[in-house]
Amino acid sequence: MDTKSNYYDYFEPFCKWQSGEISNTLRVHLQGFQRDQINVQVKFGKILIEGEREYVLEGTSATRWKRFSKEIPLERREYKLCNMKTKFEAGVLSIILPKKVHKADQLGLSKLVSTLNVTRTTVEVMLAVSMGLAVGAYGTYKLIFPN
């Protein structure tokens, strides 16, 4: 490819996060692009999205290229990056990032936090105190009734 004769128009694609209970989705608007003109990869805890396509400048016969490159930093501990999925429909690239299930979430703390309208730390402290009381009560019971 002769790069001296190519004219590149760089642009920043519109991106929007959509939060879900089991995954978060990044939607990248890429009107005029085809799937084979877009590359998505994960590198060093970041999603790298790149693309370019040829187009003819309106009112002329001049050929130009639209090009973009977007880096999205991720919290590795939050997502199962090996299970990431992408789909491209109607000019919108969707990158689906499944969330990791934390032990606290397996215990149903997320529901308890939202129900009680308190912070996660408060619920964890409450659970720790409750467990401590339960262990203390059991120890006291065993001291009083050793058999």
Backbone as ProteinMPNN parsed JSONL, in Angstrom:
{"seq_chain_A": "MDTKSNYYDYFEPFCKWQSGEISNTLRVHLQGFQRDQINVQVKFGKILIEGEREYVLEGTSATRWKRFSKEIPLERREYKLCNMKTKFEAGVLSIILPKKVHKADQLGLSKLVSTLNVTRTTVEVMLAVSMGLAVGAYGTYKLIFPN", "coords_chain_A": {"N_chain_A": [[0.844, -1.171, 0.0], [0.658, 2.169, -0.885], [1.475, 4.624, 1.13], [1.832, 7.359, 0.843], [-0.051, 8.365, -0.909], [-2.427, 8.044, 0.37], [-5.105, 9.429, 2.229], [-5.999, 10.062, 5.475], [-8.738, 10.182, 7.618], [-9.127, 10.684, 10.883], [-11.111, 9.643, 13.607], [-13.123, 9.799, 16.601], [-14.938, 7.275, 17.892], [-18.364, 7.11, 19.02], [-19.065, 5.917, 22.205], [-20.78, 3.846, 24.542], [-21.528, 2.682, 27.777], [-23.315, -0.092, 29.049], [-24.79, -1.295, 31.831], [-25.227, -4.428, 33.426], [-26.622, -7.174, 35.333], [-25.183, -9.603, 35.216], [-23.283, -9.099, 33.305], [-21.411, -6.473, 31.665], [-21.857, -4.219, 28.968], [-20.221, -2.767, 26.26], [-21.039, -0.456, 23.905], [-20.194, 0.473, 20.705], [-20.429, 2.882, 18.317], [-20.306, 2.6, 14.928], [-20.975, 3.539, 12.232], [-21.261, 2.786, 8.793], [-19.108, 1.082, 8.685], [-17.876, -2.266, 8.103], [-17.913, -5.594, 9.478], [-15.49, -6.946, 8.995], [-13.703, -4.871, 8.84], [-12.98, -4.07, 11.294], [-11.129, -4.475, 14.28], [-10.828, -6.176, 17.311], [-9.241, -6.572, 20.376], [-7.793, -7.892, 23.408], [-5.412, -6.543, 25.472], [-2.99, -6.437, 27.905], [-4.808, -5.852, 30.04], [-6.538, -4.084, 28.829], [-9.022, -3.155, 26.448], [-8.57, -3.043, 23.052], [-9.667, -1.376, 20.304], [-9.802, -1.146, 16.904], [-10.045, 0.263, 13.619], [-10.544, 0.679, 10.083], [-11.672, 2.121, 7.051], [-12.274, 2.442, 3.574], [-13.394, 5.261, 1.68], [-15.227, 7.323, -0.631], [-14.725, 10.684, -1.199], [-17.302, 12.965, -0.852], [-18.86, 14.331, -3.72], [-16.595, 14.243, -5.254], [-13.986, 12.326, -6.885], [-12.101, 11.49, -5.233], [-10.358, 9.297, -3.149], [-10.481, 8.376, 0.243], [-9.563, 7.479, 3.645], [-11.243, 6.38, 6.509], [-10.4, 6.22, 9.867], [-9.875, 4.775, 13.084], [-8.869, 4.414, 16.516], [-9.222, 2.99, 19.599], [-8.783, 2.771, 23.057], [-9.761, 0.987, 25.868], [-9.537, 0.978, 29.217], [-9.59, -1.692, 31.592], [-10.817, -3.196, 34.613], [-9.231, -5.858, 35.657], [-9.87, -7.702, 37.66], [-12.572, -7.573, 37.763], [-13.844, -8.63, 35.512], [-14.433, -11.566, 33.428], [-12.3, -11.963, 31.211], [-11.578, -13.862, 29.338], [-13.96, -14.845, 28.502], [-15.131, -12.932, 26.986], [-17.308, -11.503, 24.546], [-18.135, -10.51, 21.21], [-20.274, -8.667, 19.029], [-21.596, -7.509, 15.934], [-23.887, -5.398, 14.681], [-26.025, -3.588, 12.587], [-24.281, -1.35, 12.349], [-23.32, -1.036, 14.924], [-21.007, -1.97, 17.273], [-20.947, -4.37, 19.72], [-19.532, -5.127, 22.76], [-19.382, -7.616, 24.961], [-18.889, -8.119, 28.3], [-18.531, -10.484, 30.593], [-19.193, -10.525, 34.078], [-17.141, -11.318, 36.899], [-18.026, -13.635, 39.419], [-18.211, -12.868, 42.701], [-17.372, -14.206, 45.936], [-18.923, -13.052, 47.952], [-21.127, -12.222, 46.479], [-22.172, -14.685, 45.79], [-23.209, -15.425, 48.194], [-25.384, -13.851, 48.31], [-25.155, -11.191, 48.987], [-25.357, -8.895, 47.439], [-28.095, -8.527, 46.95], [-28.946, -8.144, 49.571], [-27.567, -5.805, 50.257], [-28.764, -3.939, 48.498], [-31.418, -4.147, 49.352], [-31.348, -3.344, 52.07], [-30.317, -0.849, 51.743], [-27.681, -0.007, 52.317], [-24.058, 0.205, 52.581], [-21.803, -2.121, 51.009], [-19.634, -2.803, 52.625], [-20.663, -2.326, 55.179], [-22.569, -4.376, 55.364], [-20.883, -6.598, 55.225], [-19.418, -6.267, 57.609], [-21.5, -6.519, 59.427], [-22.187, -9.199, 58.989], [-19.794, -10.439, 59.793], [-19.725, -9.774, 62.531], [-22.061, -11.075, 63.337], [-21.344, -13.746, 62.82], [-19.239, -13.975, 64.636], [-20.621, -13.667, 67.056], [-22.223, -15.944, 66.94], [-20.317, -18.016, 67.026], [-19.189, -17.456, 69.52], [-21.432, -17.868, 71.183], [-21.841, -20.6, 70.763], [-19.441, -21.596, 71.823], [-19.738, -20.851, 74.508], [-21.98, -22.363, 75.168], [-20.871, -24.952, 74.933], [-19.046, -24.825, 77.055], [-20.699, -24.695, 79.26], [-22.357, -26.946, 78.984], [-20.679, -29.586, 78.64], [-20.916, -32.201, 77.51]], "CA_chain_A": [[0.0, 0.0, 0.0], [1.43, 3.395, -0.978], [0.908, 5.495, 2.16], [1.933, 8.762, 0.452], [-1.244, 8.773, -1.634], [-3.621, 7.831, 1.192], [-5.505, 10.488, 3.149], [-6.716, 9.444, 6.585], [-9.569, 10.982, 8.511], [-9.214, 10.015, 12.177], [-12.277, 10.075, 14.369], [-13.365, 9.164, 17.897], [-16.289, 6.71, 17.843], [-19.221, 7.275, 20.195], [-19.123, 4.695, 22.997], [-21.699, 3.929, 25.674], [-21.563, 1.489, 28.625], [-24.617, -0.556, 29.528], [-24.543, -2.188, 32.964], [-26.164, -5.515, 33.655], [-26.348, -7.919, 36.555], [-24.147, -10.628, 35.014], [-22.26, -8.604, 32.379], [-21.486, -5.096, 31.188], [-21.704, -4.186, 27.516], [-19.767, -1.518, 25.66], [-21.573, -0.297, 22.55], [-19.374, 1.409, 19.936], [-21.17, 3.215, 17.101], [-19.374, 2.611, 13.79], [-21.786, 3.578, 11.022], [-20.518, 2.707, 7.545], [-18.085, 0.045, 8.767], [-18.241, -3.676, 8.029], [-17.264, -6.358, 10.551], [-14.105, -7.29, 8.655], [-12.892, -3.656, 8.886], [-12.831, -3.752, 12.718], [-10.328, -5.431, 15.032], [-10.983, -6.04, 18.759], [-8.36, -7.476, 21.11], [-7.497, -7.555, 24.799], [-3.964, -6.482, 25.697], [-2.542, -5.82, 29.147], [-5.931, -5.339, 30.818], [-7.255, -3.056, 28.071], [-9.609, -3.551, 25.165], [-8.097, -2.202, 21.951], [-10.586, -1.453, 19.166], [-9.24, -0.391, 15.784], [-10.716, 0.021, 12.356], [-10.38, 1.631, 8.991], [-12.416, 1.793, 5.844], [-12.096, 3.349, 2.451], [-14.616, 5.908, 1.207], [-15.013, 8.332, -1.664], [-15.092, 12.009, -0.714], [-18.548, 13.394, -1.496], [-18.725, 15.316, -4.787], [-15.326, 14.079, -5.981], [-13.6, 10.924, -7.073], [-10.966, 11.29, -4.335], [-10.519, 8.222, -2.167], [-9.902, 8.642, 1.56], [-9.732, 6.418, 4.624], [-11.679, 6.704, 7.876], [-9.628, 5.362, 10.758], [-9.992, 5.06, 14.514], [-8.222, 3.512, 17.465], [-9.802, 3.295, 20.912], [-8.339, 1.91, 24.156], [-10.654, 1.019, 27.023], [-8.915, 0.275, 30.349], [-10.52, -2.554, 32.33], [-10.418, -3.743, 35.904], [-9.127, -7.307, 35.39], [-10.526, -8.494, 38.708], [-14.024, -7.444, 37.648], [-14.388, -9.329, 34.34], [-13.862, -12.798, 32.877], [-11.904, -11.508, 29.875], [-11.511, -14.996, 28.407], [-15.328, -15.121, 28.042], [-15.627, -11.746, 26.286], [-17.934, -11.77, 23.245], [-18.435, -9.326, 20.413], [-21.198, -8.823, 17.905], [-21.68, -6.295, 15.136], [-25.189, -5.337, 14.019], [-26.543, -2.271, 12.23], [-23.298, -0.314, 12.596], [-22.982, -0.924, 16.341], [-20.2, -3.057, 17.815], [-21.241, -4.635, 21.127], [-18.515, -5.939, 23.438], [-20.038, -8.112, 26.167], [-17.888, -8.507, 29.291], [-19.149, -11.154, 31.747], [-18.613, -10.177, 35.377], [-16.744, -12.42, 37.773], [-18.897, -13.776, 40.577], [-17.437, -12.83, 43.934], [-17.949, -15.052, 46.972], [-19.967, -12.292, 48.639], [-22.31, -12.249, 45.633], [-22.743, -16.02, 45.879], [-23.961, -15.465, 49.441], [-26.564, -13.004, 48.159], [-24.927, -9.888, 49.61], [-25.803, -7.812, 46.565], [-29.519, -8.301, 47.216], [-29.054, -7.617, 50.928], [-27.097, -4.422, 50.208], [-29.786, -3.1, 47.868], [-32.634, -4.172, 50.173], [-31.144, -2.554, 53.286], [-29.846, 0.464, 51.323], [-26.433, 0.266, 53.038], [-22.883, -0.135, 51.767], [-21.356, -3.514, 51.048], [-18.761, -2.949, 53.792], [-21.533, -2.424, 56.353], [-23.151, -5.722, 55.384], [-19.812, -7.545, 55.554], [-19.145, -6.11, 59.041], [-22.647, -7.112, 60.139], [-22.055, -10.651, 58.89], [-18.66, -10.856, 60.618], [-20.16, -9.677, 63.928], [-23.033, -12.155, 63.555], [-20.602, -15.01, 62.9], [-18.52, -13.941, 65.9], [-21.6, -13.926, 68.122], [-22.642, -17.34, 66.852], [-19.209, -18.833, 67.51], [-19.114, -17.207, 70.959], [-22.564, -18.532, 71.83], [-21.583, -22.037, 70.722], [-18.377, -21.851, 72.797], [-20.341, -20.728, 75.843], [-22.836, -23.545, 75.331], [-20.0, -26.11, 75.163], [-18.456, -24.699, 78.382], [-21.739, -24.979, 80.26], [-22.79, -28.338, 78.778], [-19.557, -30.185, 77.923], [-21.236, -33.44, 76.787]], "C_chain_A": [[0.896, 1.243, 0.0], [0.835, 4.419, -0.015], [0.983, 6.968, 1.787], [0.668, 9.246, -0.244], [-2.534, 8.579, -0.822], [-3.858, 9.017, 2.122], [-6.379, 9.862, 4.223], [-7.489, 10.485, 7.371], [-9.719, 10.186, 9.796], [-10.439, 10.541, 12.907], [-12.373, 9.279, 15.666], [-14.787, 8.604, 17.873], [-17.054, 6.959, 19.137], [-19.337, 5.929, 20.901], [-20.062, 4.901, 24.175], [-21.687, 2.603, 26.431], [-22.994, 1.188, 29.014], [-24.342, -1.583, 30.614], [-25.639, -3.222, 33.083], [-25.78, -6.265, 34.911], [-25.217, -8.928, 36.372], [-23.059, -10.202, 34.033], [-22.467, -7.117, 32.127], [-21.221, -5.129, 29.694], [-21.253, -2.801, 27.087], [-20.297, -1.491, 24.235], [-20.791, 0.821, 21.857], [-20.076, 1.635, 18.601], [-20.192, 3.451, 15.952], [-20.146, 2.551, 12.473], [-20.898, 3.582, 9.779], [-19.43, 1.647, 7.53], [-18.698, -1.341, 8.58], [-17.459, -4.418, 9.104], [-15.794, -6.654, 10.248], [-13.172, -6.069, 8.632], [-12.577, -3.235, 10.331], [-12.033, -4.859, 13.395], [-10.495, -5.134, 16.528], [-10.049, -7.045, 19.424], [-8.167, -6.968, 22.533], [-5.993, -7.625, 24.971], [-3.702, -5.758, 27.011], [-3.679, -5.154, 29.926], [-6.697, -4.215, 30.142], [-7.891, -3.693, 26.848], [-9.112, -2.545, 24.139], [-9.025, -2.445, 20.761], [-10.014, -0.561, 18.072], [-10.043, -0.694, 14.532], [-10.378, 1.071, 11.326], [-11.182, 1.148, 7.802], [-12.186, 2.869, 4.795], [-13.438, 3.994, 2.121], [-14.251, 6.964, 0.167], [-15.543, 9.648, -1.12], [-16.27, 12.532, -1.533], [-18.287, 14.497, -2.528], [-17.432, 15.228, -5.584], [-15.103, 12.603, -6.259], [-12.415, 10.576, -6.17], [-11.291, 10.215, -3.297], [-9.799, 8.601, -0.88], [-10.149, 7.434, 2.449], [-10.225, 7.005, 5.936], [-10.975, 5.717, 8.785], [-9.873, 5.78, 12.205], [-9.214, 4.027, 15.312], [-8.695, 3.94, 18.849], [-9.297, 2.279, 21.92], [-9.277, 2.099, 25.326], [-9.968, 0.269, 28.156], [-9.969, -0.509, 31.123], [-9.934, -2.914, 33.683], [-10.424, -5.256, 35.739], [-9.887, -8.142, 36.409], [-12.048, -8.488, 38.56], [-14.63, -8.317, 36.544], [-13.683, -10.645, 34.048], [-13.504, -12.49, 31.424], [-11.844, -12.643, 28.864], [-12.903, -15.339, 27.857], [-15.953, -13.925, 27.322], [-16.208, -12.144, 24.927], [-18.162, -10.445, 22.532], [-19.492, -9.674, 19.382], [-21.326, -7.472, 17.217], [-22.977, -6.328, 14.356], [-25.567, -3.884, 13.787], [-25.578, -1.143, 12.586], [-22.908, -0.111, 14.05], [-22.227, -2.189, 16.766], [-20.535, -3.186, 19.298], [-20.162, -5.563, 21.672], [-19.096, -6.318, 24.782], [-18.975, -8.679, 27.099], [-18.572, -9.144, 30.49], [-18.415, -10.782, 33.036], [-18.191, -11.445, 36.099], [-17.714, -12.445, 38.945], [-18.012, -13.819, 41.805], [-18.131, -13.68, 44.985], [-19.072, -14.343, 47.697], [-21.257, -12.302, 47.822], [-22.97, -13.622, 45.653], [-23.566, -16.158, 47.151], [-25.204, -14.594, 49.375], [-26.393, -11.628, 48.781], [-25.423, -8.745, 48.741], [-27.267, -7.489, 46.811], [-29.718, -7.674, 48.591], [-28.638, -6.154, 50.973], [-28.174, -3.523, 49.614], [-31.07, -3.049, 48.693], [-32.497, -3.262, 51.39], [-30.694, -1.125, 52.985], [-28.629, 0.906, 52.149], [-25.267, -0.114, 52.137], [-22.532, -1.608, 51.948], [-20.489, -3.762, 52.278], [-19.59, -3.101, 55.066], [-22.122, -3.822, 56.473], [-22.086, -6.752, 55.756], [-19.442, -7.473, 57.035], [-20.263, -6.742, 59.857], [-22.558, -8.639, 60.117], [-20.91, -11.167, 59.765], [-19.029, -10.825, 62.102], [-21.135, -10.802, 64.253], [-22.334, -13.503, 63.689], [-19.828, -15.09, 64.216], [-19.442, -14.238, 67.08], [-22.02, -15.389, 68.126], [-21.557, -18.272, 67.387], [-19.066, -18.673, 69.022], [-20.223, -17.913, 71.718], [-22.349, -20.048, 71.861], [-20.5, -22.414, 71.74], [-18.894, -21.803, 74.224], [-21.195, -21.938, 76.137], [-21.99, -24.781, 75.664], [-19.306, -26.038, 76.533], [-19.457, -25.087, 79.48], [-22.177, -26.446, 80.198], [-21.718, -29.084, 77.982], [-19.924, -31.462, 77.148], [-22.107, -33.138, 75.655]], "O_chain_A": [[1.807, 1.341, 0.822], [-0.198, 5.019, -0.312], [0.253, 7.771, 2.369], [0.348, 10.432, -0.172], [-3.617, 8.923, -1.296], [-2.923, 9.541, 2.726], [-7.378, 9.209, 3.92], [-6.958, 11.533, 7.738], [-10.362, 9.136, 9.808], [-10.762, 11.727, 12.837], [-11.771, 8.214, 15.799], [-15.747, 9.373, 17.837], [-16.465, 7.013, 20.217], [-19.666, 4.92, 20.276], [-20.134, 5.993, 24.739], [-21.817, 1.536, 25.831], [-23.787, 2.093, 29.276], [-23.734, -2.621, 30.353], [-26.818, -2.936, 32.872], [-24.723, -6.015, 35.489], [-24.385, -9.096, 37.264], [-22.025, -10.863, 33.932], [-23.551, -6.576, 32.346], [-20.456, -5.962, 29.209], [-21.826, -1.791, 27.496], [-20.032, -2.402, 23.451], [-20.73, 1.952, 22.341], [-20.294, 0.691, 17.842], [-19.368, 4.365, 15.99], [-19.981, 1.612, 11.694], [-19.9, 4.301, 9.725], [-18.883, 1.341, 6.471], [-19.876, -1.559, 8.859], [-16.445, -3.916, 9.588], [-14.952, -6.615, 11.146], [-11.969, -6.224, 8.425], [-11.985, -2.181, 10.563], [-12.238, -6.04, 13.116], [-10.327, -3.995, 16.964], [-10.059, -8.228, 19.084], [-8.351, -5.786, 22.824], [-5.369, -8.638, 24.657], [-4.132, -4.621, 27.208], [-3.533, -4.032, 30.411], [-7.425, -3.473, 30.801], [-7.361, -4.65, 26.285], [-9.224, -1.335, 24.34], [-9.153, -3.569, 20.275], [-9.772, 0.627, 18.286], [-10.64, -1.762, 14.399], [-9.983, 2.191, 11.649], [-11.349, -0.05, 7.575], [-11.939, 4.035, 5.103], [-14.489, 3.367, 2.26], [-13.113, 7.429, 0.102], [-16.674, 9.721, -0.639], [-16.227, 12.536, -2.763], [-17.585, 15.469, -2.248], [-17.193, 16.036, -6.481], [-15.922, 11.752, -5.913], [-11.803, 9.518, -6.311], [-12.347, 10.227, -2.664], [-8.666, 9.081, -0.901], [-10.845, 6.492, 2.068], [-9.692, 8.005, 6.418], [-10.953, 4.517, 8.511], [-10.052, 6.958, 12.512], [-8.942, 2.922, 14.843], [-8.583, 5.107, 19.221], [-9.367, 1.073, 21.683], [-9.558, 3.226, 25.733], [-9.824, -0.951, 28.08], [-11.099, -0.05, 31.29], [-8.718, -2.934, 33.871], [-11.487, -5.874, 35.686], [-10.477, -9.167, 36.066], [-12.733, -9.31, 39.168], [-15.796, -8.702, 36.63], [-12.508, -10.826, 34.369], [-14.302, -12.725, 30.517], [-12.035, -12.422, 27.669], [-13.012, -16.047, 26.855], [-17.159, -13.905, 27.076], [-15.668, -13.013, 24.243], [-18.353, -9.404, 23.161], [-19.595, -10.812, 18.925], [-21.181, -6.425, 17.848], [-23.163, -7.17, 13.477], [-25.444, -3.05, 14.684], [-26.004, -0.095, 13.07], [-22.242, 0.869, 14.384], [-22.725, -3.307, 16.641], [-20.419, -2.216, 20.048], [-19.91, -6.637, 21.126], [-19.287, -5.464, 25.648], [-18.249, -9.604, 26.736], [-19.138, -8.436, 31.323], [-17.186, -10.731, 33.077], [-18.798, -12.503, 35.937], [-18.169, -11.398, 39.406], [-17.163, -14.7, 41.939], [-19.349, -13.856, 44.934], [-20.08, -14.968, 48.028], [-22.35, -12.38, 48.383], [-24.193, -13.722, 45.547], [-24.524, -16.93, 47.184], [-26.005, -14.604, 50.31], [-27.384, -10.959, 49.075], [-25.866, -7.723, 49.265], [-27.646, -6.32, 46.875], [-30.552, -6.784, 48.762], [-29.278, -5.347, 51.648], [-28.467, -2.461, 50.163], [-31.739, -2.016, 48.73], [-33.411, -2.5, 51.708], [-30.689, -0.279, 53.88], [-28.561, 2.043, 52.616], [-25.46, -0.685, 51.063], [-22.926, -2.243, 52.927], [-20.594, -4.814, 52.907], [-19.258, -3.911, 55.932], [-22.166, -4.387, 57.566], [-22.359, -7.677, 56.52], [-19.18, -8.504, 57.655], [-20.009, -7.418, 60.854], [-22.828, -9.291, 61.126], [-21.039, -12.21, 60.405], [-18.686, -11.743, 62.846], [-21.049, -11.413, 65.318], [-22.678, -14.307, 64.556], [-19.767, -16.15, 64.839], [-19.073, -14.976, 67.993], [-22.157, -16.002, 69.185], [-21.854, -19.214, 68.122], [-18.845, -19.656, 69.728], [-19.983, -18.492, 72.778], [-22.641, -20.7, 72.864], [-20.62, -23.423, 72.436], [-18.52, -22.633, 75.052], [-21.143, -22.485, 77.239], [-22.335, -25.558, 76.554], [-19.006, -27.079, 77.118], [-19.105, -25.715, 80.478], [-22.345, -27.1, 81.228], [-21.838, -29.203, 76.763], [-19.243, -31.761, 76.167], [-22.494, -34.043, 74.916]]}, "name": "protein", "num_of_chains": 1, "seq": "MDTKSNYYDYFEPFCKWQSGEISNTLRVHLQGFQRDQINVQVKFGKILIEGEREYVLEGTSATRWKRFSKEIPLERREYKLCNMKTKFEAGVLSIILPKKVHKADQLGLSKLVSTLNVTRTTVEVMLAVSMGLAVGAYGTYKLIFPN"}
